[in-house]
Structure formats: C-alpha cells, structure tokens
C-alpha cells in the first residue's frame, strides 16, 4: 500500500504541483485548501505525512497544528512564504518536524519527505527498549515513559531522545542530531535542533530551565546525562 501524504495549501497550483510530482515518485497524495478541510480529510483517511502551508484562510497552519497535534504524532513538514525565523520556530514549537521556505524546488521538498519518512520507518523497525535513569523508551511501540507516566512526543522529539539515550553521556553536536533525526543536513538548519530540544525538555523535565536529563554542553551540543 503506497505511503499517503496530505498536502494542505490554499493555492490550487501549488497543491497540483505537489500532488503530480509526489505521485510520480510513487506516493498517494490527498489535498486540502485549508486546515478545516484537512482535519476532515485526515479523519477519513489518516495520512503518513503532512505537508502544511502556514498562511491559509478559514483555518491556517498554526491552528491546524494546534488542533491536530493534540491527538496525532503524524510527521509534518511546514511551508512558509515568510523569511522570519519566528514563523519557522513557532511551527516547530507546535510540533512540526521540518520546514521548507517558499519558493521551493520539488526536488528539495521530495528529499525532505523521504528523509522524514525514512527516519520514522527506522524507529518503527527497531525493537529495542532503552531505559536510562527513570526514562523508558520503546522503539517498537514508540512509547516513552518518565517515572512511569506516558509522555507523547512528536517524531522529531522521539528521534532526538532515542539518539541521546542510546549513548548516555556522549555529546552530540547539532549537525549530528540533525543528520540522525532528519537524514540529511541542510546549511543553516541545525539551529532548529534547539527548538526541538526546548520542546522535548518541556515534556520530560520537571524544571526545563534546570534540566535533569538533557544537558547543554556549551559550544559543543547536547547529551543525555548519566546520573546515579
């Protein structure tokens, strides 16, 4: 059964471009003109990945992320016509996994789609259980528990935690984490790791400002702390 992608954009030409190109690559593509249509489409047929424009009428990308992300961990790539970091950061903070700035090439977008899907598939196929301190991560079921309490993570947050927990104490640079999580390195995108780390800390740390699990190693990167 082909991988299903939901492309959400209010511009018909962009929807058609994405649909035609990705279908030629072997994907099944559903489309929606705004967030409201997308919620209905995703309920009828859950997608494997979502490509989401941020600026749309009726229900924009931010509102869609807020509503859809509460109950789903589907990987999401956001599209933004703005150049400001605030738009990209806000999208990532709401649970998106990656972003592409308009105008974009379909080769770049397809590479991002493949990278995100490859990373999700890899974590689903690994059937190991990681346990460090009082955090348990099940690669098979994709369930994370902190002190016995289940925590819902986005695919990118899960990938970051899995990478660091697999080698506690080792320092991972931003570029390493970006490559492990997304599968490809794009110049200037390694700072998005900081956003994902901040989101992850907000979910697993008792006090995100004084992290117990994920430590910042200034000038080097991040590591999962080894504690008695």
C-alpha positions, -999 to +999 in steps of 0.1 A: +000+000+000+016+033-010+025+060+015-002+086+019+007+123+020-017+151+028-008+184+011-025+214+026-022+247+007-048+274-003-031+279-037-045+254-062-014+254-084+008+245-055-015+217-045-015+204-081+023+207-084+029+188-051+003+162-060+016+155-095+052+154-086+049+132-055+025+108-073+052+103-099+075+094-071+051+066-060+032+084-032-005+086-028-014+123-023-045+138-008-051+176-009-069+202+012-073+240+007-073+249+044-069+235+079-106+228+082-107+206+051-075+189+062-089+179+096-119+163+078-097+146+053-073+132+079-102+119+099-115+099+070-080+087+059-051+092+083-020+103+063+015+090+069+029+125+064+015+161+061+028+190+041+013+221+056+012+257+044+011+282+073-008+311+059-043+300+048-079+313+051-106+298+073-082+277+093-044+285+090-015+262+096-009+273+132-045+265+142-043+232+124-011+222+141-026+231+175-058+210+169-043+181+150-012+177+170-030+172+203-041+137+192-017+126+165+020+121+160+020+123+122+052+138+109+046+173+095+067+195+071+056+231+071+057+255+042+063+292+049+065+321+025+079+343+052+117+346+058+114+354+095+127+329+120+097+334+142+074+317+117+096+287+115+102+285+152+065+288+160+057+260+136+084+237+152+072+246+187+037+235+177+050+200+167+062+203+131+093+182+122+108+203+094+101+233+072+107+245+037+106+281+027+087+293-004+095+294-032+109+258-030+120+232-055+101+199-057+135+181-055+142+197-021+107+190-008+108+154-020+142+150-003+127+163+030+097+140+026+119+109+021+142+119+050+113+123+074+096+090+063+129+071+064+136+083+100+101+074+111+104+039+095+137+033+111+125+039+146+094+018+140+116-011+127+139-011+157+125-032+185+148-024+214+139-010+248+160+018+261+160+027+298+182+053+314+175+068+348+137+068+352+130+073+314+119+043+293+118+044+255+103+016+235+115+017+199+089-009+188+058+007+203+072+043+203+061+047+238+081+069+262+075+069+300+090+093+325+088+079+361+060+056+349+040+084+332+035+081+295+047+112+275+035+120+240+063+131+217+065+142+181+085+120+157+114+145+158+114+147+196+113+109+198+142+106+174+163+131+194+156+114+227+163+079+212+196+091+198+209+106+230+196+078+252+213+052+230+247+066+242+242+083+276+269+108+284+281+112+248+279+148+234+261+151+201+266+182+180+236+200+164+247+188+130+249+152+142+215+154+158+201+170+126+215+142+105+203+114+129+168+129+131+162+141+095+186+120+075+201+150+056+220+181+065+209+215+051+230+245+057+216+268+083+190+243+096+210+229+126+196+256+149+162+241+145+175+213+168+174+239+196+137+243+192+131+206+193+153+202+224+133+230+241+100+213+233+114+179+244+126+194+277+092+210+283+077+175+281+101+153+301+119+177+325+104+186+359+120+220+355+131+227+319+152+256+330+173+233+351+173+201+330+180+168+347+181+146+316+192+166+286+222+187+293+236+215+271+273+213+265+281+249+256+300+252+223+295+215+216+259+203+216+237+182+238+239+149+258+217+127+279+231+130+315+244+100+333+231+101+369+233+077+398 
